[in-house]
Amino acid sequence: MNPVALPLLLEAVLLCAPEPVSLQQLGAVFEGEVAPAALEAALHGLQQSWSERGLELVQVGPGWCFRSRAEVRPYLERLHPEKPPKYSRAVLETLAIVAYRQPVTRGEMEDLRGVSIHSGILKQLEARGWIEVVGQRQTPGRPALYATTPQFLRDLALPSLAELPLVPAAAEPMRGSKETPAPRLPGFAPPPGRPAAQPTPPL
């Protein structure tokens, strides 16, 4: 593989891909002609070459993709003006608990929130593609374990769960049902109210 052509080919593949592309997928594109280390070096070089443009190359989860820079998004939104979906505070608090305490059961979520969690909240988050059942707790009743999905990382433009923002400790428990606009990506920050736990990868 001509090293001069590699960045151009990577650029084309990533710009045309409908979702983030992993190193393994890129290796398959080049049919093993390019070593993983060379691919990674080329990706970082491409990232640098786009550092002063309207798009940026970022790693999201295990994959790489181009996305618009935060400063140009307000202009892009004018092309297709639409109201962001709204989620209740209970939905966002539940999502935050799953993100920071995963894998976690519904009962454990309820203990953390201090109130019961309606099944519709979990179904809403599952329908959005942000959480999923990844197993069962080996306790009486074998309750389902919930964790975040790769889609969660993609929508929040996070390379991994370790990049979740830290949540400051707060004295007040999480309560309330006031509707809150959905977070504008990638600046999601879960509602305060609990200290952050060390993220645990999904099973």
Contacts in CASP RR format, 6 or more apart in sequence:
PFRMAT RR
TARGET T0000
AUTHOR 0000-0000-0000
METHOD contacts of the structure
MODEL  1
MNPVALPLLLEAVLLCAPEPVSLQQLGAVFEGEVAPAALEAALHGLQQSW
SERGLELVQVGPGWCFRSRAEVRPYLERLHPEKPPKYSRAVLETLAIVAY
RQPVTRGEMEDLRGVSIHSGILKQLEARGWIEVVGQRQTPGRPALYATTP
QFLRDLALPSLAELPLVPAAAEPMRGSKETPAPRLPGFAPPPGRPAAQPT
PPL
1 30 0 8 1.000
1 33 0 8 1.000
1 34 0 8 1.000
3 38 0 8 1.000
6 34 0 8 1.000
6 38 0 8 1.000
6 42 0 8 1.000
7 42 0 8 1.000
7 45 0 8 1.000
7 46 0 8 1.000
7 49 0 8 1.000
9 29 0 8 1.000
9 30 0 8 1.000
10 26 0 8 1.000
10 39 0 8 1.000
10 42 0 8 1.000
10 43 0 8 1.000
10 46 0 8 1.000
11 46 0 8 1.000
13 21 0 8 1.000
13 26 0 8 1.000
13 29 0 8 1.000
14 21 0 8 1.000
14 46 0 8 1.000
14 57 0 8 1.000
14 64 0 8 1.000
14 65 0 8 1.000
14 66 0 8 1.000
15 66 0 8 1.000
17 65 0 8 1.000
19 65 0 8 1.000
19 154 0 8 1.000
20 59 0 8 1.000
20 60 0 8 1.000
20 61 0 8 1.000
20 62 0 8 1.000
20 63 0 8 1.000
20 64 0 8 1.000
20 65 0 8 1.000
20 154 0 8 1.000
21 29 0 8 1.000
21 63 0 8 1.000
21 64 0 8 1.000
21 65 0 8 1.000
22 62 0 8 1.000
22 63 0 8 1.000
22 64 0 8 1.000
23 36 0 8 1.000
23 39 0 8 1.000
23 40 0 8 1.000
23 62 0 8 1.000
23 63 0 8 1.000
23 64 0 8 1.000
25 63 0 8 1.000
26 34 0 8 1.000
26 39 0 8 1.000
26 64 0 8 1.000
27 34 0 8 1.000
27 36 0 8 1.000
27 39 0 8 1.000
30 39 0 8 1.000
34 42 0 8 1.000
43 57 0 8 1.000
43 64 0 8 1.000
46 57 0 8 1.000
47 56 0 8 1.000
47 57 0 8 1.000
47 58 0 8 1.000
50 56 0 8 1.000
50 57 0 8 1.000
50 66 0 8 1.000
54 68 0 8 1.000
54 69 0 8 1.000
54 72 0 8 1.000
55 66 0 8 1.000
55 67 0 8 1.000
55 68 0 8 1.000
55 69 0 8 1.000
56 66 0 8 1.000
56 67 0 8 1.000
56 68 0 8 1.000
56 69 0 8 1.000
57 64 0 8 1.000
57 65 0 8 1.000
57 66 0 8 1.000
58 64 0 8 1.000
58 65 0 8 1.000
58 66 0 8 1.000
58 67 0 8 1.000
58 157 0 8 1.000
58 159 0 8 1.000
59 159 0 8 1.000
60 153 0 8 1.000
60 154 0 8 1.000
60 157 0 8 1.000
60 158 0 8 1.000
60 159 0 8 1.000
61 150 0 8 1.000
61 153 0 8 1.000
61 154 0 8 1.000
61 158 0 8 1.000
61 159 0 8 1.000
61 160 0 8 1.000
62 150 0 8 1.000
67 157 0 8 1.000
68 76 0 8 1.000
70 186 0 8 1.000
84 181 0 8 1.000
84 182 0 8 1.000
84 184 0 8 1.000
85 182 0 8 1.000
86 179 0 8 1.000
86 180 0 8 1.000
86 181 0 8 1.000
86 182 0 8 1.000
87 95 0 8 1.000
87 124 0 8 1.000
87 179 0 8 1.000
87 180 0 8 1.000
87 181 0 8 1.000
87 182 0 8 1.000
88 121 0 8 1.000
88 177 0 8 1.000
88 178 0 8 1.000
88 179 0 8 1.000
88 180 0 8 1.000
89 174 0 8 1.000
89 176 0 8 1.000
89 177 0 8 1.000
89 178 0 8 1.000
89 179 0 8 1.000
89 180 0 8 1.000
89 191 0 8 1.000
90 113 0 8 1.000
90 115 0 8 1.000
90 117 0 8 1.000
90 118 0 8 1.000
90 121 0 8 1.000
90 176 0 8 1.000
90 177 0 8 1.000
91 121 0 8 1.000
91 124 0 8 1.000
91 125 0 8 1.000
92 180 0 8 1.000
92 183 0 8 1.000
92 190 0 8 1.000
92 191 0 8 1.000
93 113 0 8 1.000
93 174 0 8 1.000
93 190 0 8 1.000
93 191 0 8 1.000
94 109 0 8 1.000
94 113 0 8 1.000
94 117 0 8 1.000
94 121 0 8 1.000
94 122 0 8 1.000
94 125 0 8 1.000
95 125 0 8 1.000
95 130 0 8 1.000
95 131 0 8 1.000
95 190 0 8 1.000
96 167 0 8 1.000
96 190 0 8 1.000
96 191 0 8 1.000
96 194 0 8 1.000
97 104 0 8 1.000
97 109 0 8 1.000
97 112 0 8 1.000
97 113 0 8 1.000
97 194 0 8 1.000
98 104 0 8 1.000
98 109 0 8 1.000
98 125 0 8 1.000
98 131 0 8 1.000
98 146 0 8 1.000
98 147 0 8 1.000
98 148 0 8 1.000
99 148 0 8 1.000
99 152 0 8 1.000
99 161 0 8 1.000
99 164 0 8 1.000
99 190 0 8 1.000
99 199 0 8 1.000
100 164 0 8 1.000
100 167 0 8 1.000
100 190 0 8 1.000
100 194 0 8 1.000
100 196 0 8 1.000
100 197 0 8 1.000
100 199 0 8 1.000
101 108 0 8 1.000
101 109 0 8 1.000
101 112 0 8 1.000
101 197 0 8 1.000
101 200 0 8 1.000
102 134 0 8 1.000
102 145 0 8 1.000
102 146 0 8 1.000
102 147 0 8 1.000
102 148 0 8 1.000
102 161 0 8 1.000
102 199 0 8 1.000
102 200 0 8 1.000
102 202 0 8 1.000
103 134 0 8 1.000
103 135 0 8 1.000
103 145 0 8 1.000
103 146 0 8 1.000
103 147 0 8 1.000
103 200 0 8 1.000
103 202 0 8 1.000
103 203 0 8 1.000
104 145 0 8 1.000
104 146 0 8 1.000
104 147 0 8 1.000
105 137 0 8 1.000
105 143 0 8 1.000
105 144 0 8 1.000
105 145 0 8 1.000
105 146 0 8 1.000
106 117 0 8 1.000
106 122 0 8 1.000
106 143 0 8 1.000
106 144 0 8 1.000
106 146 0 8 1.000
107 117 0 8 1.000
107 143 0 8 1.000
109 117 0 8 1.000
109 146 0 8 1.000
110 116 0 8 1.000
110 117 0 8 1.000
112 174 0 8 1.000
112 194 0 8 1.000
113 173 0 8 1.000
113 174 0 8 1.000
113 175 0 8 1.000
114 173 0 8 1.000
114 174 0 8 1.000
114 175 0 8 1.000
115 175 0 8 1.000
122 131 0 8 1.000
122 146 0 8 1.000
125 131 0 8 1.000
126 132 0 8 1.000
129 149 0 8 1.000
129 151 0 8 1.000
129 152 0 8 1.000
130 148 0 8 1.000
130 149 0 8 1.000
130 151 0 8 1.000
130 152 0 8 1.000
130 155 0 8 1.000
131 146 0 8 1.000
131 147 0 8 1.000
131 148 0 8 1.000
131 149 0 8 1.000
131 152 0 8 1.000
132 146 0 8 1.000
132 147 0 8 1.000
132 148 0 8 1.000
132 149 0 8 1.000
132 202 0 8 1.000
133 144 0 8 1.000
133 145 0 8 1.000
133 146 0 8 1.000
134 145 0 8 1.000
134 146 0 8 1.000
134 147 0 8 1.000
134 202 0 8 1.000
134 203 0 8 1.000
135 144 0 8 1.000
135 145 0 8 1.000
135 203 0 8 1.000
136 142 0 8 1.000
136 143 0 8 1.000
136 144 0 8 1.000
136 145 0 8 1.000
137 143 0 8 1.000
137 144 0 8 1.000
137 145 0 8 1.000
145 203 0 8 1.000
147 200 0 8 1.000
147 202 0 8 1.000
147 203 0 8 1.000
148 161 0 8 1.000
148 202 0 8 1.000
149 202 0 8 1.000
153 159 0 8 1.000
153 160 0 8 1.000
153 161 0 8 1.000
155 185 0 8 1.000
156 183 0 8 1.000
156 185 0 8 1.000
156 186 0 8 1.000
156 187 0 8 1.000
156 188 0 8 1.000
157 185 0 8 1.000
157 186 0 8 1.000
158 164 0 8 1.000
158 186 0 8 1.000
161 199 0 8 1.000
161 200 0 8 1.000
161 201 0 8 1.000
162 199 0 8 1.000
164 190 0 8 1.000
164 196 0 8 1.000
164 199 0 8 1.000
165 189 0 8 1.000
165 190 0 8 1.000
166 196 0 8 1.000
167 189 0 8 1.000
167 190 0 8 1.000
167 192 0 8 1.000
167 193 0 8 1.000
167 194 0 8 1.000
167 195 0 8 1.000
167 196 0 8 1.000
168 192 0 8 1.000
168 195 0 8 1.000
169 193 0 8 1.000
169 194 0 8 1.000
169 195 0 8 1.000
170 192 0 8 1.000
170 193 0 8 1.000
170 194 0 8 1.000
172 193 0 8 1.000
173 193 0 8 1.000
174 191 0 8 1.000
174 193 0 8 1.000
174 194 0 8 1.000
180 191 0 8 1.000
183 189 0 8 1.000
END
